């Protein structure tokens, strides 16, 4: 996977609602992330395979990050957003997340 694709993936994770990342079981989360990111990026088969393996090894980190963001949401004085999404990305993520 290219560094650019990895950056886009992590930006996608940061822009995903924390509740989604925390409420799905491991298999469902991995499948959901792969499907949603592929819908946005239109990945090739080999890229999907690599990303699937990558996601599986990073689920713990993804959940930790989501948990921190969720805690920040519950405690507004700690609120911070390390990644700013463009309005186009926010619209896409809103549609993708329903």
C-alpha positions, -999 to 999 in steps of 0.1 A, spaced: 0 0 0 12 35 -8 18 61 19 -9 82 2 -35 54 5 -25 48 41 -30 85 49 -64 85 32 -74 54 52 -65 70 85 -82 102 76 -113 81 68 -110 64 102 -107 97 119 -138 111 101 -159 80 109 -183 83 138 -167 68 169 -199 50 179 -197 29 146 -161 20 153 -169 9 189 -202 -9 184 -192 -34 156 -175 -67 164 -141 -72 150 -151 -91 118 -180 -67 111 -158 -36 117 -130 -49 95 -155 -57 67 -174 -24 71 -142 -3 70 -130 -22 39 -163 -18 21 -167 19 29 -132 28 21 -133 8 -11 -166 26 -21 -147 59 -18 -114 49 -33 -123 22 -58 -94 -1 -49 -79 -29 -70 -82 -65 -58 -46 -67 -45 -51 -34 -27 -82 -47 -10 -63 -78 2 -34 -57 16 -58 -33 33 -79 -61 48 -47 -75 63 -36 -41 75 -70 -34 91 -71 -67 109 -38 -59 125 -49 -24 135 -83 -30 149 -71 -24 185 -56 9 175 -87 19 156 -109 12 186 -85 30 210 -86 61 188 -124 59 186 -127 54 223 -106 86 229 -127 106 205 -159 93 221 -146 103 255 -138 137 242 -173 139 228 -187 131 263 -164 157 279 -166 188 256 -138 207 273 -113 180 261 -128 181 226 -102 182 198 -102 170 162 -68 161 149 -80 157 113 -101 182 95 -123 168 68 -132 189 38 -168 197 32 -169 172 3 -155 145 26 -179 153 53 -208 150 29 -195 117 16 -190 103 51 -225 115 61 -241 97 32 -220 66 37 -228 65 74 -265 70 68 
